[in-house]
Amino acid sequence: MDLNRILPITLAVVSVSLVIGIAALFWQQARTQYLTLAAGDSHGESYILDSALKTVVERHYPGIRINLVETGGTVENLAMLGQGRAQLATAQADILPGPTARIVAALYDDAFQLMVSKDSPAQRLTDLRGKRIALARSGGQFQSFLRVAEHFGLHEPDFDFTGSSDAAADQAFLNGQADAIFRVRALGNPSIQQLVHTSNVRFLPIEHAVAMKIKHPAFNPALIPEGAYLGNPPVPDRDLPTVAVHRTLLALDSAKPMRYEP
């Protein structure tokens, strides 16, 4: 994902959606309304986009103030929304929100990205049975991985997961303590880019996206294009099929402003 290209378009669409969909909830008095937005990791695309959204909204609508909160990702974001600790949240579309959440806008697409070392004999996900996967056993990425694995007849006990966070999982993979690493991130993600440039990484295809969509409607077929992360030699070395899901902006249907400024 080219953030420089997509940011202006996304911000325009989301800003309009935000003002129409959320201002009706919060713009009821001529006093400043404070909202909390659970935004994910501060180095991730959703946090970066949310930060830009905060700037645009506050510049044009001074009666709204948005407090960005760094979190562990989709699952924590949805928990905060469901508990009323946040009025806004970003989340992967394949992770079901609670009954009080409603979608304001689709921000961009996240792609499922599965990588192994260049000398690994693995050619597809099923070759990773019994292997070490650099992936925290929590959060939306973990749930997405299990859904894909289950399509191929594999389950959580078939893998050895390592890493308590994305950063720890990245380090485990770089140190050779994991055979593969899985991410649900926008194409061109900086942390994946860093993995490509600091280690011999090879991407594996994730096939059957159309078939998986039968059970998981949020799944969409997608491609990781040849050379998406490096041009010479190209990484990946060919167009690879994968799954993509929308990254969405959600609002608490019964949201109340945190406080009023007198």
N, C-alpha and C positions, 0 to 999 in steps of 0.2 A: 504494500500500500504506500503510495506517494503522498505523505501527509501534506506537503506543500501544495499539491494539486487538489486533494480532496477536502482539506480544511475549509476553504472559502465556501464551497458548495454545501458541505454538510452543515456548517455553522449557519448558513442562510436558512436552510430547510428546518434545522432543529430549533433555531431561534424563533422562527414563526410558529412552529408546533408548540414550543415551550410557552410562548406568550399566550397563544390561543388556548392550549390545553391546561396550563397550570395557572396562568394569571387569573383565570376565572375562579380558581380555588383560593388564591392568596391575595389577589388585588381587590380587596373588599373594603379596605379602609385606607385613608390617606396617611398612613404611617408605614414605616419601613418594615417589610416582612423578611424574616430570616429563615432560610432553608438549608438543610444539610443534604449533601449529595455524596453517597458512598461510591467512590470512584475507582477503586482497585489500586494496583501497584503504581507508585509514582513514576516509574520508568515505562509503564505500558501505554499503548495507544489511547485507551479509553480515558486514562487520567489526563493525558496531554490534551485530548479533545475536550474533555470536561473543563479543563482549566481555561481553554480558549473560549468555550461557551460561557463560562462565568464572566470573563472579561467583556464579552459582547453584550450579554444580558444586563450586567450592572452598568455598563456605559450608557445604554439606551433606555433602561428602566430603573432609575435610581431608587425606586421604592422596593426593589428586590435585592437582597444580599444572599449570596450562596457560599456556604462553608464546605469546601472540599475536604473529604476525609479519605486518607490512604487506608486501604484494606487489603486483605488477602485474596480478594477476587470475588467471583460471582456468588458463591454460596454465602459468604459473609455479608456481601451487599444485600442479598435478598433477605437474610436474617434481620439485618438492621431495618430494612424497609418493613418487614412483617411485624417487628416489635415496636414500630413507631419511632425508632431512634434516628431514622433518616426519612426525608420526604421524597427524595429522588435517589435513583440508583442505576448503575449500568450493569448489564448481565448478558451472558450467553443465552441465545434464544432457545437452546435445547434443554435448559435447566428451568423447570417449571417454577414460576413465582407463586406466592401465596394468593389467596382469594381477594385480598385488598389492593393488589397491585394492578396497574393498567399501563399499557404501552403508550408512550408519548411519540417515539420515533425510532426507526432503525438507523443506527449510526454508520455502520460499515460491516463488512464481512470478515469473520475470523476463519482461518483455514486450519484443518487438522494437519499437523506436520510431525512426521515420524522420521527420526534420524538414527543412523548407526555409524560406526567408524568405517572408514573407506575399505578396510581389509576384512570386514565382517562377511561371513558367508550368507547371511540372511538376505533374502530377496523379497520377502513379504512379511506381513504381521504374523502369520501363523508360524513362521520360522523362529519366532521369539518365545515360544513356549519354554518355560523353565529358565528364562534369561532375566537379567537384572535390568529394570526399567527406571531411568532417572525421572521420577514423577512423584510428587507428594501425594500421600494417600488421603487427600481431602480436596475439596474445591470442585469447581465445574470441570476443569481439565481431566481430573481423575474419573469423574462420572462419564464424561464423553469417551475416554479411552475404554472403559468397561463396556459401554454400549457397542462400540465398534468390535471389541474382542468377542463379545457374546454373539455377534452376528456370525463369526467364524468358529463358533463352538468352544471358545475359550472363556475362562472365568478368572476372577481375582486370584485364587490360589495357584493358577498356572504361571504366575509371574512373581518375581521378587522386586518389590518397589523400594527405591532408596531416595533420600532427600526429603527434608522437612519443609522445604520451600523451593521456589524456582531457582533461587541463587544457589542453594545447597545442592539441588539436583544438577544444575549446570556444572558445578565444581566436581561432583562425583563422576559425571560423564567425562569431563576433561582429564580427570585423574585416572581414568581407566577402571573406575569402580562400578561402571554400569555399561551394559551392552547396547542400550538404546536410550533415546530420550524423546519424549512426546510433548508437544505444545499445541495449544489452541490460540493462535495469534494471527494478526494481520500479516499478509505477505510483506517481506521486507523488515520484519520486526528487528529492532536493534540487537536484542540479546541473541537471537538466532544468527543474525549477521556476524556477531562476535564469535559465536561457536564455529561458524564456517571459516573464519579467518584465523582462528587459533588452533584448529584441529582438522584432521582429515575426515570430513563429514560426508556421508552419502544419505540421500533421502530415499525412503521406501514409499512405494505407491500404497494408497488406501483405496481399494476398489469397491465396487458394489454400492456406490452412494445412492443410486436410484432405487436399488432394492432395499437398502436400509431406510430409505425415506418412507416406505410403507408402514413401518413400525414407529419411526421417529420422524414425524412430519417437518420438524425444524431442520433436518439434514438436507443439504442441497449439493448436487454434484459440482465439482470445481476442479481446476487444474493448478498445479504449481508449475509455472512455465519454465522451460529450459533457460538457464542463466539468471534465474530470479535473484540469486544471492552472489553470484560471481560469474563474470563473463569469460575469463580465460585462465584455466579450463572452466567450462560452464558448470555451475552448481545450482540446481541439479543438471545432469548431463542430457536430460530429455524432458519433454512435458510429462508430468506425472499426475494421474488421477488422484483426487482426494475428496474430502467432505468439507463443506463450509457451512457456517451458521451465522446468523445475524448477531451483531452486538447491539443490544437495544438499550434505550433510555426508558426507565420506568418511573411512574409516580405513584405515591400512596393515595389511593382513592379517597380515603377519609382523612387525608393529611391536614394537620394543623400547623401554623407557623410556630417556630420555636419560641418566639417572644415578640412583643411589639416594642418599637422604640418610641417613647412618648414625644 
